């Protein structure tokens, strides 16, 4: 995961956590991970495994698609040109 994607994912997680009224510690407890590790993810300093991303989504009681909503920009039009739909 690129650093910019990691930062966007972390920001998205922080937004969802705050909307759920959870502290980092509460979310970390629900996800079964250390608060400092979760904080590192939220700051975009850590590159979480898929297993940990799933734990976080489950702890937030959301689907993976909700967690990743607007995290990764859509592909460049140049990459999709010439492909039949």
N, C-alpha and C positions, 0 to 999 in steps of 0.2 A: 504494500500500500504506500503510495507517495505521501510525503509529509503534508502536502496541502489537503489530500483526502483524509488523512488521519486527523488534521485539525478540524475539518468540516464534520467528520463523524463525532469527534469529541464535543464540538459545539452543539450538535444535534442531540447527543446524549444528555448534555447539561440542560438544554431546553426542556427535554422530555422529563428529566428527573425533577426539575423545578416545578413543572406543570403538575406532576404527580404529588407534589408536596413532600418530596423525600430529600433527606440530606445525603451527602456522599456516603457517610457511614451506614445509613439505613439501606441504601441501594447496594452497597458492597456486601452487607450482611445477607440481604436477600439473594444476591448472586453468588455468594460463597467465595468472595475474594477480598483481598486486603483493600482498605480505604485508600492507601497511598497509591496502589496500582490503578484503582479506578480513577483517582485524581489525575494520574499521568495520562490515562487514556483521554480524559476530558480536555486536557491541555494539548493533546496531539503529540505528546512525547513518547507514548507507547504504541506499539503495533500489536493489537490484541489478536489472538488466534480466533478462528471461526468458532471454536468451542466456547470461548469466553464471550464472544459477541452474542451467541445464542443464549448464554446464561444471563447476560445483561438484558436482552429483549424479553426473556421470560420473567425476570425480576421486575421489569417495567410493565409487564402484562400487555405487551404489544407484539406484533409480528415483525419479522425481519424487514419486510418491505416498508413498514412504518419507520423503523429505526434508520433505514438508509434513504428515506425520502429526501430528495434534494441534496444528498451528500456528494454524489458523483455527477459532474456535468454531463449533459447528453453528448454523444459522439459528434465530432466535427462533421459538417455536411460533406467535406471532401472525402471522408472515410466511407460515407454511405453512397456517394454518387456511383452510378453505373450498376447498382445492384437492383435486380428485379424484385418487385414486391408482390 
